[in-house]
């Protein structure tokens, strides 16, 4: 996963914090950071939400690292 580590470091988030937010072990977060394993689609969506980025950004398909949310006026 191209940008998981970048997104986590930009948020100054520890692996232990991210693992609690997405319900994964710290070992899994480490493997995903290194790219040696990939998360399930469900975990990928949770990872994106927890770091406020898009799934496309995490996959390296989008360069924008901030999700714009539709906020009603």
GROMACS elastic network, one bead per residue, 0.5 to 0.9 nm:
[ bonds ]
;  ai    aj funct       b0    kb
    1     4     6  0.60894   500
    1     5     6  0.84375   500
    1    32     6  0.64619   500
    1    33     6  0.70588   500
    1    34     6  0.79001   500
    1    35     6  0.53635   500
    1    36     6  0.86832   500
    1    37     6  0.82189   500
    1    38     6  0.66256   500
    1    39     6  0.86600   500
    1    58     6  0.63065   500
    1    59     6  0.54412   500
    1    60     6  0.73368   500
    2     5     6  0.78033   500
    2     6     6  0.82163   500
    2    33     6  0.83578   500
    2    35     6  0.74614   500
    2    57     6  0.81518   500
    2    58     6  0.60154   500
    2    59     6  0.54836   500
    2    60     6  0.51360   500
    2    61     6  0.88474   500
    3     6     6  0.50242   500
    3     7     6  0.59612   500
    3     8     6  0.84606   500
    3    33     6  0.82074   500
    3    57     6  0.66352   500
    3    59     6  0.65666   500
    3    60     6  0.61467   500
    3    65     6  0.89856   500
    4     7     6  0.52498   500
    4     8     6  0.61573   500
    4     9     6  0.86320   500
    4    32     6  0.73527   500
    4    33     6  0.58916   500
    4    34     6  0.89805   500
    4    35     6  0.89666   500
    4    47     6  0.81160   500
    4    48     6  0.85390   500
    4    51     6  0.89000   500
    4    57     6  0.85117   500
    4    58     6  0.53906   500
    4    59     6  0.80240   500
    5     8     6  0.50974   500
    5     9     6  0.60958   500
    5    10     6  0.85306   500
    5    30     6  0.89489   500
    5    32     6  0.81958   500
    5    33     6  0.50345   500
    5    34     6  0.78762   500
    5    58     6  0.88979   500
    6     9     6  0.52510   500
    6    10     6  0.61174   500
    6    11     6  0.86824   500
    6    33     6  0.86975   500
    6    58     6  0.88464   500
    7    10     6  0.51409   500
    7    11     6  0.63338   500
    7    12     6  0.86271   500
    7    13     6  0.87492   500
    7    48     6  0.89199   500
    7    51     6  0.65907   500
    7    52     6  0.86870   500
    7    53     6  0.75768   500
    7    57     6  0.88526   500
    7    58     6  0.77073   500
    7    65     6  0.74343   500
    8    11     6  0.52261   500
    8    12     6  0.61865   500
    8    13     6  0.53122   500
    8    14     6  0.73261   500
    8    15     6  0.80381   500
    8    18     6  0.80758   500
    8    51     6  0.66859   500
    9    13     6  0.60188   500
    9    14     6  0.78619   500
   10    13     6  0.76829   500
   11    14     6  0.89032   500
   11    51     6  0.69257   500
   13    16     6  0.82302   500
   13    17     6  0.63396   500
   13    18     6  0.67983   500
   13    51     6  0.85861   500
   14    17     6  0.52239   500
   14    18     6  0.64301   500
   14    19     6  0.86609   500
   15    18     6  0.51141   500
   15    19     6  0.60074   500
   15    20     6  0.86776   500
   15    25     6  0.88899   500
   15    26     6  0.59056   500
   15    27     6  0.87694   500
   15    29     6  0.62382   500
   15    30     6  0.72403   500
   16    19     6  0.51670   500
   16    20     6  0.64386   500
   16    21     6  0.88262   500
   16    25     6  0.80787   500
   16    26     6  0.58083   500
   16    29     6  0.84505   500
   17    20     6  0.53755   500
   17    21     6  0.64129   500
   17    22     6  0.89304   500
   17    26     6  0.88606   500
   18    21     6  0.50458   500
   18    22     6  0.62526   500
   18    23     6  0.82248   500
   18    24     6  0.80817   500
   18    26     6  0.81078   500
   18    29     6  0.76287   500
   18    47     6  0.76640   500
   18    50     6  0.73145   500
   18    51     6  0.84451   500
   19    22     6  0.54099   500
   19    23     6  0.55361   500
   19    25     6  0.55522   500
   19    26     6  0.56060   500
   19    27     6  0.88756   500
   19    28     6  0.81459   500
   19    29     6  0.65724   500
   20    23     6  0.51948   500
   20    24     6  0.67421   500
   20    25     6  0.79366   500
   20    26     6  0.86533   500
   21    24     6  0.80715   500
   21    46     6  0.78726   500
   21    47     6  0.80794   500
   21    50     6  0.65743   500
   22    25     6  0.89602   500
   22    43     6  0.65875   500
   22    44     6  0.89729   500
   22    46     6  0.56041   500
   22    47     6  0.62953   500
   22    50     6  0.73510   500
   23    43     6  0.82507   500
   23    46     6  0.88928   500
   24    27     6  0.81676   500
   24    28     6  0.63364   500
   24    29     6  0.70483   500
   24    43     6  0.81061   500
   25    28     6  0.51980   500
   25    29     6  0.65335   500
   25    30     6  0.87548   500
   26    29     6  0.50223   500
   26    30     6  0.61898   500
   26    31     6  0.86745   500
   27    30     6  0.50743   500
   27    31     6  0.62574   500
   27    32     6  0.86411   500
   28    31     6  0.50633   500
   28    32     6  0.61132   500
   28    33     6  0.84918   500
   28    37     6  0.79084   500
   28    38     6  0.87787   500
   28    39     6  0.80975   500
   29    32     6  0.50837   500
   29    33     6  0.60383   500
   29    34     6  0.86534   500
   29    39     6  0.87573   500
   30    33     6  0.50127   500
   30    34     6  0.62869   500
   30    35     6  0.85603   500
   30    36     6  0.88206   500
   31    34     6  0.51882   500
   31    35     6  0.60408   500
   31    36     6  0.53122   500
   31    37     6  0.55022   500
   31    38     6  0.77594   500
   32    36     6  0.62852   500
   32    37     6  0.53496   500
   32    38     6  0.56106   500
   32    39     6  0.68210   500
   33    36     6  0.79203   500
   33    37     6  0.85658   500
   34    37     6  0.77909   500
   35    38     6  0.67263   500
   38    44     6  0.85137   500
   39    42     6  0.78527   500
   39    43     6  0.56732   500
   39    44     6  0.57850   500
   40    43     6  0.51827   500
   40    44     6  0.60301   500
   40    45     6  0.86808   500
   41    45     6  0.62809   500
   41    46     6  0.86994   500
   42    45     6  0.53223   500
   42    46     6  0.64361   500
   42    47     6  0.87306   500
   43    47     6  0.59840   500
   43    48     6  0.85448   500
   44    47     6  0.50435   500
   44    48     6  0.62327   500
   44    49     6  0.86657   500
   44    55     6  0.66904   500
   44    58     6  0.81549   500
   45    48     6  0.51636   500
   45    49     6  0.62319   500
   45    50     6  0.86111   500
   45    54     6  0.81781   500
   45    55     6  0.62516   500
   46    49     6  0.50931   500
   46    50     6  0.60025   500
   46    51     6  0.85844   500
   47    50     6  0.51686   500
   47    51     6  0.62732   500
   47    52     6  0.84321   500
   47    53     6  0.84358   500
   47    55     6  0.81096   500
   47    58     6  0.85174   500
   48    51     6  0.53283   500
   48    52     6  0.58175   500
   48    53     6  0.50145   500
   48    54     6  0.54358   500
   48    55     6  0.54645   500
   48    56     6  0.88510   500
   48    57     6  0.83355   500
   48    58     6  0.69815   500
   49    53     6  0.64263   500
   49    54     6  0.74472   500
   49    55     6  0.84420   500
   50    53     6  0.79871   500
   51    54     6  0.86578   500
   52    65     6  0.81868   500
   52    66     6  0.64447   500
   52    67     6  0.59239   500
   52    68     6  0.89070   500
   53    56     6  0.82928   500
   53    57     6  0.64679   500
   53    58     6  0.73313   500
   53    64     6  0.81624   500
   53    65     6  0.55354   500
   53    66     6  0.51438   500
   53    68     6  0.87042   500
   54    57     6  0.51183   500
   54    58     6  0.65605   500
   54    59     6  0.87538   500
   54    62     6  0.81807   500
   54    64     6  0.83135   500
   54    65     6  0.72310   500
   54    66     6  0.73284   500
   54    67     6  0.58593   500
   55    58     6  0.51208   500
   55    59     6  0.62606   500
   55    60     6  0.86806   500
   55    61     6  0.86231   500
   55    62     6  0.87405   500
   56    59     6  0.50963   500
   56    60     6  0.62148   500
   56    61     6  0.50369   500
   56    62     6  0.53772   500
   56    63     6  0.84872   500
   57    60     6  0.50512   500
   57    61     6  0.57345   500
   57    63     6  0.60341   500
   57    64     6  0.65725   500
   57    65     6  0.61127   500
   57    66     6  0.86447   500
   58    61     6  0.76369   500
   58    62     6  0.80260   500
   58    65     6  0.84902   500
   59    62     6  0.77195   500
   60    63     6  0.69941   500
   62    65     6  0.77759   500
   64    67     6  0.76760   500
   68    71     6  0.89411   500
